[in-house]
Amino acid sequence: MTPTPTEQLILYVDDEHANRVVFQATFGKKFKIKAVASAEEALDFCAKTHEPVAVIVSDQRMTGMSGDELLRRVKDVSPDTVRMILTAYSDLEPILGAVNEGLVARYVIKPWDRTELEETLRWALEAFVAGRQNNALQLRLVQTERLRTLGQVSAAVLHDLNQPVMAVSMSAEQLSELSKVAPALSRIANGDTKLTEQERSTLAALGEELPDLASNLASCATFMTDLMKQMRQFQRHDTAPPTSGDVAPGPVLKLALSMCRSGGIAGGSKLVFEGPSDLPRVRATSTDLLQVIVNLIRNAQQALEEHHVREGVVRIHTAVADGFLTVSVHDNGPGIPPDVLSKLGTPFYTTRDAGTGLGIAQCKRLVGRLGGDLRIESTLGTGTDVTFTLPVFGATH
């Protein structure tokens, strides 16, 4: 007699004892679970057990072998097993690659929700049983997860494209206004130097603003091109590691402030930069760093705007200590309730009607991938601080 889905075996892999105890206590009465403490132990169990492993759930960050590497090996020794992984959003980069390679049927973001994870486990068990009866289902299962993930990647890219598109639009408006002096330039070229006061003023503004406008437009174009390239890489099943390098934070901060300043003016808040602008290079790309800073500033501006904060101020502070660059974004808004604060960073969780729930999640993913840390502190009635750190390029830690 074929066992029912809930009678099938789930193998849980985590090198932290407390996590294994919690998982077993939470789901042990509803499912048949075997918990092991390492990837090596999991592989040994899969090789020796006479009972098929229906589902394997592995933590990503473990001592020794990582979760995605474990699932790569499990696919070879037990191809019918439905493979799932638990990961913090900051560790998502290798998981996206694993999804793209067809190694992972489903990934779950930590901290996991009991009800959601239980539903996912039931889905995985049912998929295993159905897949044994129809091998093509396993392939469709993996393809479906890839499409789901591609949708999330696309949503993140579209979210991050919004700000540079707005910046390009505003720069185009400025250029259009400055272009009104073109007839005067033609007259000057033909030897006529008689100008009106308005023409002289516009020419002076043109000389002052044009270099920055051109630089900002070029930087925004590069930023948008890089974002689209990331999405195309995922679409093409490109599993190459993300580009790494080093970048000077000063110009990136300047561009981020320029991109976000119009949003602050529209919402009635001030944007203030504090700290040294001559900062050491950090381990990041300009695109990644710009994504993080712009997202954090816009989140703060939108919080002030939506709560109609009078004399709202967003302060960006930088500091360097112990081989790390620290960037803090502070707003003097109403603060964030503790129950909401605990959920910030969960993909697609948002309290705003027009929000996507991707800004903080993206920031956590990018900062974590670059070897840094992001934390949020908020006091009701006082405001919110979002601080991230990145390793200084060349520093030893």
VENCOR-V519879 format. One record per residue. RES is the residue in one letter. SS is DSSP state (H for helix, E for strand, C for the rest). Layout:
[[RES/SS] [RES/SS]]
This chain:
[[M/C] [T/C] [P/C] [T/C] [P/H] [T/H] [E/H] [Q/C] [L/E] [I/E] [L/E] [Y/E] [V/E] [D/C] [D/C] [E/C] [H/H] [A/H] [N/H] [R/H] [V/H] [V/H] [F/H] [Q/H] [A/H] [T/H] [F/H] [G/C] [K/C] [K/C] [F/C] [K/E] [I/E] [K/E] [A/E] [V/E] [A/C] [S/C] [A/H] [E/H] [E/H] [A/H] [L/H] [D/H] [F/H] [C/H] [A/H] [K/H] [T/C] [H/C] [E/C] [P/C] [V/E] [A/E] [V/E] [I/E] [V/E] [S/E] [D/E] [Q/C] [R/C] [M/C] [T/C] [G/C] [M/C] [S/C] [G/H] [D/H] [E/H] [L/H] [L/H] [R/H] [R/H] [V/H] [K/H] [D/H] [V/H] [S/C] [P/C] [D/C] [T/C] [V/E] [R/E] [M/E] [I/E] [L/E] [T/E] [A/C] [Y/H] [S/H] [D/H] [L/H] [E/H] [P/H] [I/H] [L/H] [G/H] [A/H] [V/H] [N/H] [E/H] [G/C] [L/C] [V/C] [A/C] [R/E] [Y/E] [V/E] [I/E] [K/C] [P/C] [W/C] [D/C] [R/H] [T/H] [E/H] [L/H] [E/H] [E/H] [T/H] [L/H] [R/H] [W/H] [A/H] [L/H] [E/H] [A/H] [F/H] [V/H] [A/H] [G/H] [R/H] [Q/H] [N/C] [N/H] [A/H] [L/H] [Q/H] [L/H] [R/H] [L/H] [V/H] [Q/H] [T/H] [E/H] [R/H] [L/H] [R/H] [T/H] [L/H] [G/H] [Q/H] [V/H] [S/H] [A/H] [A/H] [V/H] [L/H] [H/H] [D/H] [L/H] [N/H] [Q/H] [P/H] [V/H] [M/H] [A/H] [V/H] [S/H] [M/H] [S/H] [A/H] [E/H] [Q/H] [L/H] [S/H] [E/H] [L/H] [S/H] [K/H] [V/H] [A/H] [P/H] [A/H] [L/H] [S/H] [R/H] [I/H] [A/H] [N/C] [G/C] [D/C] [T/C] [K/C] [L/C] [T/C] [E/H] [Q/H] [E/H] [R/H] [S/H] [T/H] [L/H] [A/H] [A/H] [L/H] [G/H] [E/H] [E/H] [L/H] [P/H] [D/H] [L/H] [A/H] [S/H] [N/H] [L/H] [A/H] [S/H] [C/H] [A/H] [T/H] [F/H] [M/H] [T/H] [D/H] [L/H] [M/H] [K/H] [Q/H] [M/H] [R/H] [Q/H] [F/H] [Q/H] [R/C] [H/C] [D/C] [T/C] [A/C] [P/C] [P/C] [T/C] [S/C] [G/C] [D/E] [V/E] [A/E] [P/H] [G/H] [P/H] [V/H] [L/H] [K/H] [L/H] [A/H] [L/H] [S/H] [M/H] [C/H] [R/H] [S/H] [G/H] [G/H] [I/H] [A/H] [G/H] [G/C] [S/C] [K/E] [L/E] [V/E] [F/E] [E/E] [G/C] [P/C] [S/C] [D/C] [L/C] [P/C] [R/E] [V/E] [R/E] [A/C] [T/C] [S/H] [T/H] [D/H] [L/H] [L/H] [Q/H] [V/H] [I/H] [V/H] [N/H] [L/H] [I/H] [R/H] [N/H] [A/H] [Q/H] [Q/H] [A/H] [L/H] [E/H] [E/H] [H/C] [H/C] [V/C] [R/C] [E/C] [G/C] [V/E] [V/E] [R/E] [I/E] [H/E] [T/E] [A/E] [V/E] [A/E] [D/C] [G/C] [F/E] [L/E] [T/E] [V/E] [S/E] [V/E] [H/E] [D/E] [N/C] [G/C] [P/C] [G/C] [I/C] [P/C] [P/H] [D/H] [V/H] [L/H] [S/C] [K/C] [L/C] [G/C] [T/C] [P/C] [F/C] [Y/C] [T/C] [T/C] [R/C] [D/C] [A/C] [G/C] [T/C] [G/C] [L/C] [G/H] [I/H] [A/H] [Q/H] [C/H] [K/H] [R/H] [L/H] [V/H] [G/H] [R/H] [L/C] [G/C] [G/C] [D/E] [L/E] [R/E] [I/E] [E/E] [S/E] [T/E] [L/C] [G/C] [T/C] [G/E] [T/E] [D/E] [V/E] [T/E] [F/E] [T/E] [L/E] [P/E] [V/E] [F/C] [G/C] [A/C] [T/C] [H/C]]
